[in-house]
């Protein structure tokens, strides 16, 4: 089934680290000098002899301010200290005309020069050696060997490290984490420079006061209850403004269809009235006008799953007017999965809307080995002119909340109604029968196997002993049935428990990631004592495990899946490539050692082999450590409907 592993040459690997631990890329002791009076301030040197031709052990690059490439005599290297001549650069939000900029001269040194890099430019074509110069947060020049050299105020010697565009996480659940945790090394340390939020139809804008309280309760398992967050926004635009105060990485946003329905209709399982449908159209249009890149749905989550196809089609028509895309977590990844995929293809075709399939997996025993059927369905649609892309994470288990496993009828009315049903013995028995004997729509139409449901996080500290056990194991320890344990956990934890669901198939994962429209998405839930390692490891796992070790894709192809392809889906004209005029959102990694440190046993361990990450030309990761720089901002679609 699998491709024989390609063995990497032996080399010293950097140590993985937990948050706050030692750097995985130790560097030589730096020689620090104070700048002379009047010189422009910049970071101190951080490396050894800049003329040394060998890469330091472990792949660590050097960051220094010694002599420039042409041997200039300025005290800080690159050029004599003098005022820099302003250089033309592209207008903000768009690439330079023709993808080029005016190349700086020696009299106008760049802000930063990355020397001797192996450029993997995001196109999927072979890598090449080059120096890359950065000015005003953009890639100002790329010089290959033999071309005129560049000068800069600061130089980073890459020693052959791979230089790639920053990775784009097409499916993230960092909606509150970006506000709560300025460090956000979970994503920054992976080389992620942009996350797409508002996923699975549930997030925190647009809302009114009632809806905000309800959605906070509904997705406590994803993001916590938000008691540590000041919710000083209600609209999509206000939420994006809040992000613009400074965050660790950039973020785009999808209008969450489930939240929109919660706002306009409530938690009832019924068709929307014409007035309610108009209200939902208005909410989606307002969100798109305020900068959202599309709309998401969670069609196994209430209340979004109560929407009919015709309702979803009408909302997708609004999204299409703004050149956005629809990103559904569709109605089943288990029984009837292919039919659920086909439903989304048909619905978006009728609406004239682009389609991006969220975590496009084929799970449970009924779908073992069936990925080729899904890909055939997508290929036929693409050949007929459909605009389709998808994302996956490179792991077999899934992750969600325990309450999501319930049948939709048991979730009607919202969290308090759910808890009331669970406390009633007769109703709870109906829920159990539906889940264990029939197969609830919350569990994708498949009868639940409690041995595959691992408890990964709880909200109530008194329940921490359950974490890391399957529901079946926890029940056996208590001498009770699995449903009794699950019911007790749902009630006592206020529906806040998260789970890992071990129902995937490796052959499906590998087949889908090869597809030309595939992109990477972590689906990373950062809550819980034992979160899924995909939150901390998705992108280095693609590079280390699936590119280097298994050869499923070449390194260049893998980078394209994680950079230019998602940028194209997001309609970003100046991100996703290492190209002159593009934003300097970049990652330097060691192809020989990069790997995910996160495992199911230690899910918060940071990666190795990714010593440098830049956003807008600023280091957010330097020598494997988080710098504290908050260079991230919201990334908004240009307003205007067609």
ZIVEN-V112960 format. One record per run of one state. SS is the DSSP state (~ for helix, > for strand, _ for the rest). FROM is the first residue (numbers start at 1). LEN is the number of residues. If there is no record, write none. Layout:
# ZIVEN-V112960
ss:SS from:FROM len:LEN
ss:SS from:FROM len:LEN
This chain:
# ZIVEN-V112960
ss:_ from:1 len:16
ss:> from:17 len:1
ss:_ from:18 len:28
ss:> from:46 len:1
ss:_ from:47 len:10
ss:~ from:57 len:3
ss:_ from:60 len:2
ss:> from:62 len:3
ss:_ from:65 len:32
ss:~ from:97 len:3
ss:_ from:100 len:10
ss:> from:110 len:1
ss:_ from:111 len:1
ss:> from:112 len:9
ss:_ from:121 len:7
ss:> from:128 len:8
ss:_ from:136 len:2
ss:> from:138 len:6
ss:_ from:144 len:8
ss:> from:152 len:1
ss:_ from:153 len:2
ss:> from:155 len:3
ss:_ from:158 len:4
ss:> from:162 len:4
ss:_ from:166 len:1
ss:> from:167 len:3
ss:_ from:170 len:2
ss:> from:172 len:1
ss:_ from:173 len:4
ss:~ from:177 len:4
ss:_ from:181 len:4
ss:~ from:185 len:4
ss:_ from:189 len:3
ss:> from:192 len:6
ss:_ from:198 len:1
ss:~ from:199 len:3
ss:_ from:202 len:7
ss:~ from:209 len:10
ss:_ from:219 len:1
ss:~ from:220 len:4
ss:_ from:224 len:12
ss:~ from:236 len:8
ss:_ from:244 len:3
ss:> from:247 len:1
ss:_ from:248 len:2
ss:> from:250 len:7
ss:~ from:257 len:8
ss:_ from:265 len:9
ss:~ from:274 len:16
ss:_ from:290 len:4
ss:> from:294 len:5
ss:_ from:299 len:5
ss:~ from:304 len:3
ss:_ from:307 len:2
ss:~ from:309 len:13
ss:_ from:322 len:3
ss:> from:325 len:5
ss:_ from:330 len:7
ss:~ from:337 len:15
ss:_ from:352 len:2
ss:> from:354 len:4
ss:_ from:358 len:7
ss:~ from:365 len:3
ss:_ from:368 len:3
ss:~ from:371 len:13
ss:_ from:384 len:4
ss:> from:388 len:5
ss:_ from:393 len:5
ss:> from:398 len:4
ss:_ from:402 len:1
ss:~ from:403 len:3
ss:_ from:406 len:2
ss:~ from:408 len:4
ss:_ from:412 len:3
ss:~ from:415 len:9
ss:_ from:424 len:1
ss:~ from:425 len:14
ss:_ from:439 len:2
ss:~ from:441 len:3
ss:_ from:444 len:6
ss:~ from:450 len:3
ss:> from:453 len:5
ss:_ from:458 len:3
ss:~ from:461 len:6
ss:_ from:467 len:3
ss:> from:470 len:1
ss:~ from:471 len:8
ss:_ from:479 len:3
ss:~ from:482 len:11
ss:_ from:493 len:5
ss:> from:498 len:4
ss:_ from:502 len:4
ss:~ from:506 len:8
ss:_ from:514 len:4
ss:> from:518 len:3
ss:_ from:521 len:3
ss:> from:524 len:1
ss:_ from:525 len:9
ss:~ from:534 len:16
ss:_ from:550 len:5
ss:~ from:555 len:8
ss:_ from:563 len:1
ss:~ from:564 len:6
ss:_ from:570 len:13
ss:> from:583 len:1
ss:_ from:584 len:2
ss:> from:586 len:4
ss:_ from:590 len:5
ss:> from:595 len:1
ss:_ from:596 len:10
ss:> from:606 len:1
ss:_ from:607 len:1
ss:> from:608 len:1
ss:_ from:609 len:3
ss:> from:612 len:4
ss:_ from:616 len:2
ss:> from:618 len:5
ss:_ from:623 len:2
ss:> from:625 len:2
ss:_ from:627 len:5
ss:> from:632 len:1
ss:_ from:633 len:1
ss:> from:634 len:1
ss:_ from:635 len:8
